């Protein structure tokens, strides 16, 4: 017999988002993305494709980049959820966000919250990533504007390595 979820018992789901505990009364299978955006009001995480292929919806679950559009809220219960609104409180996130500003990475900006979340997780795991590490860590994050050169340069700058691209390039 399958375990009964808290929602099936009529209990709210408790989440820890950006270090703050919150209870939400939503179906257990509701995607975390919609809980963050529509229930809690954290709209920095974006909807892109809805099938975990573009990376716009990336958040961290216990420090690991995860696609919130396909993650049921029940899978996030009991885990530390970090969104773009909270990533600047981490050492890696702060460095990445500053490098993004310094190099003017953003063009349209739609994908950038997901890009920053993936880059922050990469830098937290690997303080000095190679180009191959960056390619692997950022795979699955799509930028329709093609700012990949500036994204790579910002990651390298945040890591303290020489950046190839220049501001606005």
C-alpha positions, 0 to 999 in steps of 0.5 A, a space after each residue: 500500500 502506498 504511503 499517504 501524503 500530507 496533502 491527501 490527509 488534508 495537511 498543508 505542505 511545509 516548504 523551506 524557501 530561501 531559508 524561511 519556512 512556509 506552509 502551502 495548501 496545494 495539491 501534492 503534484 502541483 509543480 513547484 514552479 507554480 507554487 513559487 510564482 502563483 501561491 507564494 509570489 516569487 516570480 523571479 523563477 520563469 516558465 519557459 518550456 514546461 518540460 525541463 528542457 530550457 532551464 528558465 525554471 531552475 531553482 536549487 533543491 539542497 544546493 542542486 539545480 532542479 527544474 521546478 516546472 516538473 518537480 512536484 511540490 511534494 518532492 520539495 517538502 523537507 528540502 532547502 529550496 533556493 530561488 533567484 530571490 535568495 541566491 545572492 545570500 550565498 557566496 557563489 550566488 553573490 559572486 555570480 550576480 556581481 559578475 553578471 552585472 559587471 559584464 552586462 550579461 543580460 540581453 532580454 533577461 528571460 532566461 537569466 534567473 535559470 542561468 544564474 542558478 545553474 552557474 551558482 551551483 556550478 561555482 559552489 561545487 567547483 571553484 575553478 571550472 574549466 570550459 568543459 566544466 562550464 559546458 557541462 554545468 550549464 547544459 540544458 540552459 537555453 538563451 535565445 539571445 545567444 549570450 553564451 560568451 558573456 555567460 562563460 566570461 561571467 562564470 570565469 570572472 566569478 571564479 577569479 579566472 581571466 574572462 575572455 569576453 568584455 563588457 557588452 560583447 
